Amino acid sequence: MLGLYYREISFNMGVLLGIIGFASAVVGGLGSLIGPIIGGFLFAGVQTLVVVAMPISSAYRDVVAFAVIIILIALFPTGIIAEQRSERV
């Protein structure tokens, strides 16, 4: 879709979108269906808040969003909505 919009195709066009999607899925929790959706909304919300709060530094929205994601991964290693596992003995 980006290639159609910009009328140019490059090998790294979707790399940032893929990284953002994977980070959102990890933050939300890979074991549930609703977790990555919540992670995606959280990531988009952080990016939007950075642009609204500091319009001059809107070029750093990805940096701030990834910093928040790293902090959330440190706090919740299995994700916000973790997969529930039962332990068999």
Long-range contacts (C-beta under 8 A, 24 or more apart in sequence): 16-62, 20-62, 23-66, 23-69, 24-69, 26-73, 26-79, 27-69, 27-72, 27-73, 27-76, 27-79, 27-80, 28-79, 28-80, 28-81, 29-78, 29-79, 29-80, 29-81, 29-82, 29-83, 30-79, 30-83, 31-78, 31-79, 31-81, 31-82, 31-83, 31-84, 32-79, 32-81, 32-82, 32-83, 34-81, 35-79, 35-80, 35-81, 35-82, 38-80, 38-81, 39-79, 39-80, 42-72, 42-80, 43-69
